[in-house]
């Protein structure tokens, strides 16, 4: 629990008792949500939820209880993330496991992205080249993945949940052939921003993975690019579609952790 507020709507203090007469009554109230509060989140192994509870106490009778949930929105300005505007380029080459000489490359994957920061409603322009120098078919996939890491309060156990947010349909590349994605678009749907600021038990990260695997010899080649999903777009790419999530007035973000790094093998 991050915080709990209590207030008596009808009395000057919680100890004071006021009897309400028959008929409708209304009371104004407000609570200030602490700036350090993490945003609402629903996950497979954990969640962050906020609720408002109203109780009417009736002497010698059962109390009347009304409970309703509300959401605390996340805010992540990509203009404050130094890595968001950085381009990404990487090439990975793989040979058959029985071959110790990488001069004869069997499968290679090269990935280029113009930047790493995006907001919902934008598109990730994927430029990639897959080469198949084998005599087998190579299955190629391009997946935009959400990764959630859950850590126990004692920090002695973790659970990881992965979900494919969006993808380019898989296909088979013929032997001794290559295929080029020329700024193929992957849409960023309405999803939570990267990381949960203020929560040290749940970590949210995103990455794009381009993978090529042979059918029989077991050659696996993949490139993984970490992405930053925010709520405020980069000023240099501020043209947003109608599907872009609306901005919310939120407190200044807390100090951010380093973004996850994913091994390429």
C-alpha positions in Angstrom: 0.0 0.0 0.0 1.4 3.4 -1.1 -0.9 5.6 0.9 -4.3 5.7 2.7 -6.3 8.8 3.6 -9.3 8.9 6.0 -11.9 11.6 6.3 -15.2 12.1 8.0 -17.5 13.8 5.5 -20.2 14.9 8.0 -18.2 15.6 11.2 -15.5 18.1 12.1 -13.3 15.2 13.3 -13.4 11.5 13.0 -14.2 11.2 16.7 -17.3 13.5 16.4 -20.6 11.9 15.6 -23.4 13.6 13.7 -26.8 12.1 13.1 -28.1 12.6 9.6 -31.8 13.3 9.1 -33.9 11.4 6.5 -33.4 12.7 3.0 -30.5 13.2 0.5 -27.2 14.7 1.7 -24.1 15.7 -0.2 -20.5 16.4 1.1 -17.5 17.9 -0.7 -14.1 16.3 -0.2 -10.7 16.0 -1.9 -7.5 14.1 -1.5 -4.0 15.0 -2.8 -2.3 12.0 -4.4 1.4 12.0 -3.6 3.8 12.9 -6.4 5.7 9.6 -5.7 2.6 7.4 -6.4 3.1 5.0 -9.3 0.5 4.9 -12.1 -2.3 2.3 -12.2 -1.2 -1.0 -13.7 -2.8 -4.4 -14.3 -0.5 -7.4 -15.0 -0.4 -11.2 -14.9 1.4 -11.5 -11.6 0.8 -8.1 -10.0 -1.0 -4.8 -10.2 -1.2 -1.3 -8.9 -4.7 -0.3 -8.1 -6.4 2.7 -6.5 -9.9 2.8 -4.9 -12.2 5.2 -3.1 -14.3 3.8 -0.3 -17.3 5.4 1.3 -18.9 4.0 4.4 -22.2 4.9 6.2 -22.4 3.6 9.7 -25.9 2.8 10.9 -26.2 2.0 14.6 -27.4 -1.5 15.4 -27.6 -2.2 11.7 -25.2 -3.3 8.9 -23.0 -0.5 7.5 -23.6 0.7 4.0 -20.3 0.5 2.0 -19.7 1.8 -1.5 -16.3 1.3 -3.2 -15.2 2.5 -6.6 -11.8 2.3 -8.4 -10.0 5.1 -10.2 -6.9 5.3 -12.3 -3.7 7.3 -11.8 -2.2 8.1 -15.2 1.5 7.6 -16.1 3.5 10.4 -17.7 6.8 9.9 -19.5 8.1 12.8 -21.6 10.4 11.3 -24.3 12.1 14.7 -24.6 13.7 14.1 -21.2 15.0 10.7 -22.2 18.4 11.1 -23.9 18.2 7.6 -25.5 14.8 8.2 -27.1 16.0 10.1 -30.1 19.1 7.9 -30.7 19.0 5.8 -33.9 19.7 2.1 -33.6 21.8 -0.1 -35.9 23.1 -3.7 -35.3 24.0 -6.7 -37.4 24.3 -10.2 -36.2 25.8 -13.1 -38.1 25.5 -16.8 -37.3 27.0 -20.0 -38.8 26.2 -23.7 -38.3 27.0 -24.9 -34.8 29.4 -27.5 -36.3 31.4 -24.8 -38.1 34.0 -22.8 -36.2 34.8 -20.4 -39.0 32.5 -17.4 -39.3 33.9 -16.5 -42.7 31.2 -18.7 -44.1 28.1 -17.0 -42.7 24.9 -19.0 -42.9 22.3 -16.5 -41.6 22.6 -12.8 -40.9 20.1 -10.2 -39.6 20.6 -6.4 -39.8 18.3 -3.9 -38.1 18.0 -0.1 -38.4 15.6 2.2 -36.5 15.6 6.0 -36.9 15.0 6.4 -33.1 14.1 4.4 -30.0 11.3 6.5 -28.5 7.7 6.3 -29.5 4.2 7.1 -28.1 0.9 5.3 -28.7 -0.6 6.1 -32.1 2.9 6.4 -33.8 4.5 3.8 -36.0 7.8 2.1 -35.7 9.5 2.2 -39.1 11.5 -1.1 -39.4 14.3 -1.4 -41.8 15.9 -4.8 -41.7 17.8 -7.2 -44.0 17.8 -11.0 -43.6 20.2 -13.1 -45.5 19.8 -16.9 -45.9 23.0 -18.6 -47.3 21.9 -22.1 -46.3 20.2 -24.8 -48.3 17.2 -24.7 -45.9 14.2 -22.4 -45.5 14.6 -19.8 -42.8 11.6 -18.7 -40.7 11.7 -14.9 -40.1 9.8 -13.0 -37.5 9.6 -9.3 -36.4 7.9 -8.9 -33.0 7.2 -5.8 -30.8 7.3 -7.3 -27.3 6.3 -6.0 -23.8 8.2 -7.4 -20.9 7.1 -7.1 -17.3 9.4 -8.1 -14.4 7.8 -8.7 -11.0 10.1 -8.7 -7.9 9.1 -9.9 -4.5 9.2 -7.3 -1.6 12.2 -9.3 -0.2 13.9 -9.1 -3.6 14.6 -12.8 -3.5 12.2 -13.9 -6.3 11.3 -12.6 -9.7 8.8 -13.5 -12.3 8.8 -12.4 -15.9 5.8 -12.1 -18.3 6.3 -11.4 -22.0 3.6 -10.5 -24.5 3.7 -9.7 -28.2 2.1 -6.3 -28.6 2.3 -6.2 -32.4 4.2 -7.9 -35.2 4.9 -8.3 -38.9 3.5 -11.6 -40.1 6.1 -14.4 -40.0 7.3 -15.8 -43.4 9.7 -18.3 -44.8 12.8 -17.1 -46.7 13.9 -19.4 -49.5 17.4 -21.0 -49.5 20.3 -18.7 -50.8 18.1 -15.7 -50.8 17.6 -12.4 -48.9 14.7 -10.2 -47.9 14.7 -6.5 -47.0 12.1 -4.6 -44.9 12.1 -1.0 -46.1 10.6 1.1 -43.3 7.9 -1.5 -42.7 5.5 0.0 -40.1 4.5 -1.5 -36.8 1.8 0.5 -34.9 2.2 1.3 -31.2 -1.2 0.7 -29.7 -2.6 2.1 -26.4 -0.1 0.6 -23.9 1.4 1.7 -20.6 4.6 3.8 -20.7 7.9 2.2 -20.1 8.7 1.5 -16.4 6.4 2.3 -13.5 7.9 5.4 -11.8 7.6 5.2 -8.1 7.2 1.3 -8.0 10.2 -0.8 -7.3 8.4 -4.1 -7.5 7.2 -4.0 -11.1 9.3 -3.0 -14.2 7.8 -2.5 -17.6 10.0 -2.5 -20.7 9.6 -2.9 -24.5 11.8 -4.2 -27.3 11.7 -5.0 -31.0 13.1 -8.4 -32.0 14.0 -9.6 -35.5 14.7 -13.3 -35.6 15.7 -15.8 -38.3 15.9 -19.5 -37.6 16.7 -22.4 -39.9 14.3 -25.4 -40.2 16.7 -28.3 -39.3 20.3 -27.3 -38.6 19.4 -25.1 -35.6 21.0 -21.9 -36.7 19.3 -19.0 -34.8 20.0 -15.4 -35.4 18.3 -12.4 -33.8 18.7 -8.7 -33.1 17.0 -7.1 -30.1 16.5 -3.3 -29.9 15.3 -1.8 -26.6 12.5 0.8 -27.1 11.1 3.6 -24.8 7.4 4.0 -24.9 6.2 7.4 -23.5 3.2 9.6 -23.3 4.8 12.8 -24.5 6.2 12.6 -28.1 9.6 13.9 -29.2 9.4 17.5 -30.2 11.1 16.6 -33.5 8.4 14.0 -34.2 5.4 15.8 -32.6 3.0 15.1 -35.4 0.6 12.6 -33.9 -2.3 10.6 -35.3 -5.8 10.8 -34.0 -5.1 7.5 -32.1 -2.5 9.1 -29.9 -3.3 8.9 -26.2 -4.3 12.3 -24.7 -1.9 14.2 -22.6 -2.6 14.5 -18.9 -1.3 17.2 -16.5 0.9 15.2 -14.1 3.7 16.0 -11.6 7.3 16.1 -12.8 8.6 12.5 -13.2 10.9 10.9 -10.7 14.5 9.8 -11.4 14.4 7.1 -14.1 16.2 3.8 -14.0 18.5 2.6 -16.8 16.5 0.8 -19.5 16.8 -3.0 -19.7 19.4 -4.5 -21.9 18.6 -7.7 -23.7 21.2 -10.2 -24.9 21.3 -10.7 -28.6 22.1 -14.4 -28.3 
